[in-house]
Amino acid sequence: MQLAIDEARAATEHGDVPIGAVVVHEGELIASGHNRREVDGDPTAHAEILAIRVAAARLGSWRLEGCTLYVTLEPCVMCAGALVLARLPRLVFGADDPKAGAVGALYDVPRDPRLNHQVEVVRGVEAETCAALLRDFFRARRS
């Protein structure tokens, strides 16, 4: 999770919301990403999506079997759907997102039994550190 937190900090360097993600495959870091919506002008440039794209390229497959995604904030609907579509077996996230979270807050997309794949979820890892990054970012933007 510390590597995802480092990625989140990198997002602030270009004015993006500090969310970071990394993908680990069988114990090896294979991909990382942080939010780039502002710098890329791309609404889909979420940390999770960017890390998933790199991981799939590194593995040479859209199926991210044997992988764990670590992300600093509970994924949104788009990102939660991408986890299912990528057949990602495990998600570990830090802070809950009560306004847009789709892994328990508003919805529970990755564990919905109606879908063709379910993701194991571990929540709350380094939650306070992850939440503090977001609080500090938005506090600074308001002032």
C-alpha positions in Angstrom: 0.0 0.0 0.0 2.9 2.3 0.6 3.7 2.3 -3.1 0.2 3.3 -3.9 0.4 6.1 -1.4 3.6 7.3 -3.1 1.7 7.2 -6.4 -1.1 9.3 -4.9 1.4 11.9 -3.8 2.7 12.1 -7.4 -0.8 13.0 -8.6 -0.7 16.3 -6.7 2.3 17.4 -8.6 0.1 18.1 -11.6 -3.1 19.1 -9.7 -4.9 15.8 -9.8 -6.8 14.3 -6.9 -4.2 12.2 -4.9 -5.2 8.6 -5.7 -2.6 6.0 -6.4 -2.7 2.4 -7.4 -0.3 -0.5 -8.0 -0.7 -4.0 -9.3 1.2 -6.9 -7.9 1.4 -10.2 -9.7 2.6 -13.2 -7.7 4.5 -11.0 -5.3 6.1 -8.7 -8.0 5.1 -5.1 -8.7 4.1 -5.0 -12.4 2.2 -1.7 -12.7 1.5 1.6 -11.0 -0.5 4.6 -11.7 -2.0 7.7 -10.2 -4.9 10.0 -11.2 -4.1 11.9 -14.4 -7.6 13.3 -15.3 -6.5 16.9 -15.2 -3.2 16.6 -16.9 -4.5 14.3 -19.6 -7.9 15.8 -20.0 -9.3 12.3 -19.8 -12.3 11.5 -17.5 -11.2 7.8 -17.5 -7.6 8.5 -16.4 -8.2 7.1 -12.9 -5.3 5.5 -11.0 -6.9 2.1 -11.1 -7.6 2.1 -14.9 -4.1 3.3 -15.7 -2.5 0.6 -13.5 -4.8 -2.1 -14.9 -3.8 -1.1 -18.5 -0.1 -1.3 -17.7 -0.5 -4.6 -15.9 -2.5 -6.1 -18.8 0.2 -5.0 -21.3 3.0 -6.4 -19.1 1.2 -9.8 -18.7 0.1 -9.8 -22.4 -3.4 -10.6 -21.3 -6.5 -8.8 -20.3 -7.1 -11.4 -17.6 -5.2 -10.2 -14.5 -5.1 -13.7 -12.9 -2.8 -13.9 -9.9 -2.9 -10.1 -9.4 -3.8 -7.9 -6.5 -4.7 -4.2 -7.0 -3.8 -1.9 -4.2 -5.5 1.5 -4.3 -5.6 4.4 -1.9 -9.4 5.1 -2.2 -12.4 2.8 -2.6 -12.9 2.5 -6.4 -15.8 4.2 -8.2 -18.3 2.4 -10.4 -16.1 2.6 -13.5 -13.1 1.2 -11.8 -15.0 -1.4 -9.8 -16.4 -2.6 -13.1 -12.9 -2.7 -14.7 -11.8 -5.0 -11.8 -14.5 -7.5 -12.6 -13.9 -7.3 -16.4 -10.2 -7.8 -15.9 -10.9 -10.9 -13.7 -8.8 -9.4 -11.0 -8.8 -11.8 -8.0 -8.1 -9.4 -5.2 -8.5 -5.7 -4.3 -6.9 -4.0 -1.3 -7.9 -0.4 -0.7 -7.3 2.3 1.9 -10.0 5.0 2.5 -13.7 4.5 2.0 -15.5 6.8 -0.4 -19.0 7.5 0.9 -19.9 9.7 -2.0 -18.8 7.6 -5.0 -17.5 4.2 -3.7 -18.7 1.1 -5.5 -17.0 -1.5 -3.3 -19.4 -1.3 -0.4 -20.3 2.4 0.1 -22.9 3.0 -2.6 -22.7 -0.3 -4.5 -20.7 -3.5 -4.2 -19.9 -4.2 -7.8 -16.8 -6.5 -7.3 -18.7 -8.9 -5.0 -22.1 -8.9 -6.8 -23.0 -12.6 -7.3 -25.0 -11.7 -10.4 -21.8 -10.9 -12.3 -19.5 -13.5 -13.9 -16.6 -12.8 -11.6 -16.3 -11.7 -8.0 -13.3 -10.0 -6.4 -11.9 -10.7 -2.9 -11.9 -7.3 -1.1 -9.7 -6.1 1.8 -10.7 -2.6 2.9 -9.2 -0.1 5.3 -5.4 -0.7 4.8 -3.6 2.5 5.8 -7.0 4.1 5.7 -6.1 7.2 7.8 -3.0 8.0 5.8 -5.0 7.6 2.5 -7.9 9.8 3.8 -5.4 12.4 5.1 -3.9 12.8 1.6 -7.4 13.6 0.2 -8.4 15.9 3.1 -5.2 17.9 2.8 -5.5 18.2 -1.0 -9.1 19.5 -0.9 -8.4 21.8 2.1 -5.6 23.4 0.1 -7.8 23.8 -3.0 -10.5 25.5 -0.9 -8.1 28.0 0.6 
